[in-house]
Amino acid sequence: MYSLTFEFPNDFGKLFSQTVKEYQVGDIARLVAPDVEFNEQFPLSKGGEPGAGLLKTRLLGLFSPKQWHTNSAVFQINVDGFVPDSETCAPIERAVSMFKSFLGLAIALRLYKIGRNVDWYSLYFQPSFMIHRRISTGWQFEREYKLDASLSEVCKNLLLDDLGGMLDTDDKKAESILDRLRLIKSTFDLKQRTSKVMLASEWFLDSCAAAHRLFSFVQTAVVLEILLGDKARSDLLSLGELLGNRCAYLIAKSYKERENILEIFREFYEVRSQIVHRGKPQLGLRENYLLHQMQQVCSRVISREVELLAQD
């Protein structure tokens, strides 16, 4: 068995470590605030020597191995299989996929938002998983696995969502963190029933992380098709109209909002068709606005689906 651990470099980690301490997200995944015991159980060096590629700190001419930061939080996933020394593999890909689903859900449910971290640590932070292998006496550090550039950039710029200033105290933020984590846990726990939501959340994160706006546009459409699509019905009704109607009746709170969602869907799917069938060099101002609006719709649909599943 292997353990892959990712450390969050932001305000979420600090508040989590001060309030929640540990939260089991699923049967093989958890959030935990590293302490002395965690550092001993999951060391970041092999045999007392700093691992290859790990950050060393020079102090008075001496080197000390990297340790998990206090006042932080880590996301830890346990996977079975074999992890080689220098490449990706199925267990790592499963862990990254689950991690992306977690982040997609966290953004959709407004635990996180993507902003711009400007603190010195985030600027130099290189997001990665630390891989440990289970041995008879505990966990042995194996190696560091760096995340790809687009996912890395998102991780560096995750901020705790304060809901537009409504969460103005640490107590309110801590309560919101627990509330959102309960919804995420319910999604992870239900597995078979939530497989579409988990997959859609992964694609949603990819749409937020995509460096190229055209890719982001298509990925956003995929999120909607995973959640709302129906191949049999789409043969009888245009895809945009079918998804728009389903979405409008799922999340709209008034007739006017429903009509607005339907109109945005029509425009969005016209642009999607141009990209997929005829090609398009770039998005214009209106098309970038449509992309932003539809990403907000994706967030609301995922959130609504999770809430409905949690009520069952």
Secondary structure, DSSP 8 states (H G I E B T S, - for coil): -EEEEEEE-SHHHHHHHHHT-EEE-SSSEEEE---HHHHHHS-SEETTEE-TT---EEETTEEE-----SS-EEEEEEE-S---SSS--HHHHHHHHHHHHHHHHHHHTTSEEE----SHHHHH---EEEEEEEETTEEEEEEEEE--HHHHHHHHTEEE--TTTT--SHHHHHHHHHHHHHHHHHHHHHGGGGHHHHHHHHHHHHHHH-SSHHHHHHHHHHHHHHHH--HHHHTTS-HHHHHHHHHHHHH--SHHHHHHHHHHHHHHHHHHHIIIII--S---HHHHHHHHHHHHHHHHHHHHHHHHHHH-
